[in-house]
């Protein structure tokens, strides 16, 4: 079963360079796949994916996963807007931040209870400003970078199977190390 999932995941990685698939669809699948290769310390009943600053993407994710699962768990997608309170982010297992630099949202990021929350961003540089996984484009393929220190601080563990396909850094890593 794991072998089948891995083959599917890695085939998908190669498909990410095709222009026929939209960027949002690719990232939706990545989010679902990340849930399979990250270990949360507590038991999860319903997987809560919060999408910050992109209601349209949140609604698309909700429509595409309303009858599917993230790592054998039902999915609840919660759209969050700029200026959301800390209490509204509690319970998020995954927080996907779109179309904004985390550096500009420092107060929001600092106020989050990051324990057990996977923070994903669309901007490579956000990996140094609080994100645990950040997407970037390399030779027309979507790639991702993982900040191992940020994952450890959130008490999350990434499978070595995921780490093999990522650029892995620590918090003090070189900002130019793509």
N, C-alpha and C positions, 0 to 999 in steps of 0.2 A: 504494500500500500504506500509506504513512504517513498519507495523508488518511483512509483507511478506519479506521485505528487511532485517529486523533484524533477522528473523528466518534463512534466507539464509546465512547471515553473520556469525551467531553463529554456524550453522551447519558446515560452512567452517572452522571455528576455530578448531573444533574437527577433521576435516579431515587432518589438518596440521600435525598430528602425523603419518599419513600413509606414508610408504616409496615409494609407487607406484607413488606418485606425486612429481615432482622434486621441489627442493628448489626455483628455479627461478620462476616456475609457481605459487607456493604459494605466493611468494613475489609480483608477478605481480597482483594477485587478491587483496592482502592486499593494494597495492597502489591505486587500483581502489576503494576499499571500504573506505580507508581513505578520499578520495575526497568527499564521501557522508556524512561524519560525521565531517568535518571541514568547518567552515564558513569563507569565504574571505570577506573583507569589500567592495570590488569593484565588479561590474558585470563582469562575465567572458564570453567571446565569444567562444574562443578556449582554452581548457585546455592544458597548456604547461608543460610537464613533462621532466625535464632535468635529464640525467643520467650521473654522473661524474665517470670516471675511469672504465667503463665497456661497451665498444661498443657492444659486443655480446649481453648482456642483453638488451641494448637499442634497438637493431634491433629486438630482439625477442618480446619485449613489443610493438614495432611499428607494427610488423606483426600481433600480436594477437589482437591489438586494432585499427587497421586501419579502420574498419567499425563499431566499437563499440563506446560507449561513456563513459566518466567519469562524473558521476553526471549530466547527461543530456546535456553534452557538447562534441563536437568533440574533439579529442585528437591529439596533435602534440608532438611527442617524439623527443628530441634533445640530441644526444650523445655529451658529453663534455670530453675532454682529459685533462690530467695533464698539467698545465701551461696555462689553458684557461684564457682569460682576463675577467675582471669584466663586460665589456659591453656585452659579449656573454651570460651571465647569466641573464641579464635584461629581464623581461617578464616571467621568469620561475615561475609557480605557485607552483610547487613541484620540489625540487632538491633532487635526491636520490644519495647518495654517497656510492660507493661500494669499497670493498677491500683495504681500506686505513684508517688509524687513522686520525681523524680530528686534533689531537694535532700536527701531522706532517705537516698539511696543514693550520696552524694558519694564515699565511698571506693571503691565499686565502679566508678563512672563514671571517676574519676580514674585508676584502675588499668588501665582498658581500653587496648589498643593501638587507637586510633581511626582510624588511617590506613587508608583504603580501606574503612571500615565505615560504612554508613548507619544512624544511630540515629534511630528513630521512637518517638514517645511518644503516649499518650492524653491528655496534659494540656498545655494551651496554655502554661502558665508554664514547663514543662520546656524550652522553646525557649531560655530564658536560662540553663539549667543543664546544657547539654551535648547536648540533642537537636538534630538537623538538620531534622527535620520533626515537627510536632505537630498532632494533630487537635483540632478544636473544633467545637461545634455553634452554628449561627447561623441563626435563623428555621427551625428544624427541618430544616436541611440540614447534612451534614457538610462541613466546610471544613478547610483545612490551612494552616499557616504554615511558612515555610522560613527558617532562619537561614543566610544566605549565608556569613557568616564561618566558622561551624562546618563547612559543606560544604567550603569552601576548605581549612580546616585538615586535613580528612580526605582531601584530594586528590581530591575528587569534584566533578563538574560536573553541574548541573541544566540541562536543555534549556530554552530560552526558552519552548517550548511548555508546559512544566510551570509555569514561573515566572509565566506570564500568568494562571494560575488560582489562584495562591496569594497569600497575604499574605506579603510578603518583608521581612525585617528584617535588621539586623546585630546583633552580640552586645551592643552597647550601646543597642539599641532601647528604645523606651518600652514598659514592661510593660502599659500600658493601650491599646495600639494594635491592637485587633482590627478 
